[in-house]
Amino acid sequence: MGQFHPTSGYVYNLSDSNTLEQMRWGDLYSECDQNPYFPFPDRDEWELGKFLYTHHTQTEINTFLKLHWVTSKSQLSFCSAQELLSHLDAIPKGPTWHCTKIDTTGYVTKDPVYFFWCDVLEVTWEIFGNPVFTQHMEYDPYEDQLPAGAMIIPIILASDKALVTQMTGNIEMHPLFLTIANINLKVCMKVMSHAWACIAYMPTLDFIMNSEFHSVLEAHVWHHCVDIICTGLKLAACTSTFMSDPNNATQYCFTPLAAYTADLPEQLMISCVTMLVSPVTTAEKTQFGDVFLPEAKKQKLSSVQLPFWQDWQFSNLVIFLIGELLHFGHKMFFDHPFKWCKELLGHDEIDAQYCIQHKHVNQMTGCEHCDLQHTIVTTIASLAEPDFVYAIHATAPTFMSSAIHAMEESLQEFHMHKDSILRAGVWQGKSKEIGHFQIPKLELLQSFGHSICNVGLLIQYSTDISERLLITHCKDPFTCTNHQRNSFTEQIILWLDHEESIHQFDLYSLLLERDANLMNMLYSEPNISSYVNPTADWLQHVALEEVSHFHGPRTFHNHFLKGIISDDSTTAFHITVKPDYVDKSSNYLATTYNLPNFLLLLWNYIDGIPGDHHCLGGHLLKGWTNNIIPSQQVQALPPSTKHPLGKCDAVLVHYTLLSGTASEGSPLPTGFSDPLLYVQYFTFTAMPINQPDVAMYTIEHMFNNGPEGSRTHVGVIIPLLDVIHAVELIPNYGVAANCEVTSQTCQEVYDKFFLNNFTDKEWYYTMYHDYQ
């Protein structure tokens, strides 16, 4: 997707209509031309109606509209919830939903089977032509097999099951979602960007008989339903279709299936194979680590003879069914390597170490799983044999395209050292010890390098997105229904239809009111803020004061536009305008932070600056306890009741004297105008090459020996700009962790630490490329 073909993406017409233009020239053109908020009389009433619908039930809306304050002070165009719904039904809508009854002759179901779906080609038209995504879309990706002038709209599908009832009811939903790969991955990965659309709700079947065939019958019906909704896309992939892009230009388009995001059970159903067989290779259970149905099972097939993808041109199952990070990476770690480590260390010990490194949690979520992955190597380093640590280390491969070779080497290392896991006896089943590594998710890690080469970074295809979509398109809407099994799906579809049309109409009516262009033009002036929400990105140019009214992903800011920039421009620092304390003496800081050598170090720093600066020794100081380092907060809190030993974070520094820039107010000599830091040094005791099983630096506190065996930390005062990066130190716990130690006191209690290079991916690559 990252290359460009010289003869792709020709423009065939410049007078087509994008999604918003089609809304403008719809059935209500004459009314909307006079009143952009039609059928509501004005913006005030539109916003009231939108608020009532999105925050209240119909009963609550009726109660509100009957209030004397409402009836006496206003003449609303709607007097009941039903009239409000009629108004919402009149605003422009997206693709139409359809209902198809599925024939299951010969196989009796408890209830009739109904399939709710949209025309997927219409949905693709709407997303591709949406001007909100103009600045975040590519039009001419590389493709040699297409005619000159053509372009591709790669289709990305995602699906998963969701239980929408709690405790009782056992009601499941199985939605199918779609987006297109032309849209930038940062936008697609944010659900509130509305780059994804729900295109179908797969029927959940309850067969009365043939229990041994339930899963097979469900798979047949599922593939049949997907085939129904994707007919238009498959035809366009074979013969092409013309679509309008966001700039009102007609494009000659083909629509191959580029990726399908799903968990392992769903992938097995899509690839039409049985359990314990890889969905993307010919590997069987014994290689990675029963008439028609029995014969199919002998061939490791599910007996689905007409998969939906069989006639989808330019679509290859091995390519579009990609490795998925949430389940094949994070969940695989928690289900297998983490359990091995718990068996080795014991549940109490690993819990104690986790509480020291992180915080107490009541429930393990995805965030906690990631925290465990970041620190598991250092957790077991002191207790496990090197081969065991090596094997666990190797199950945490990296997934950036620049490190594919390193990732494959890491997996080879795991297979070289995995016998140590069996020797340790930590691979336990429900009733006995397991003596093999026949783990499907582990085998699927082998396909990650191949998938990255074919479809790009795997993070953009994580089921994190579909998991969030299940909440916004199933679980949340279900709470607004009557919970009746035979009607809740229709109610959810109506609710989603209104929600999506409200979102589109909100932007459309505002642009019409401002007489703004319905094409998202390219603006030359730089953005003050960069928005993950493309709607806000557009509005900041045409109606800046309205940006806050549109809900979307949180904004992120370019820290390098302001702040203190390092000499090599790799780091930006931000400190608050108001210091945490002002007009304090050196003695005050030494006493508050319990730093007996602070005065001496301050004088040493002053003496190190060229010139005579002895007059500065008695000056009062101001200071900060928090600094921002590349989107990270670094703390330097003094001892207190809450933090008996203080709370200071670790950073990597290079100590060179830098000349500062003159600050406003009273000028300071060169070398004093930038903020200063008091730091305490660590010394490196081992390099990654010295302990390849852990592959981390080990460090320990540096001390000065005083009289009568006393020790003081080796400290120094340095400019803030000497800081390179915030780092995470993990104590070397030895045989067992001290249960009285917390994450806030461990740096003062322990002397030896691991410099954790798995804190985040940016720090990992900094260590991997710059400090090996």
Disulfide bonds with the S-S distance in Angstrom:
none
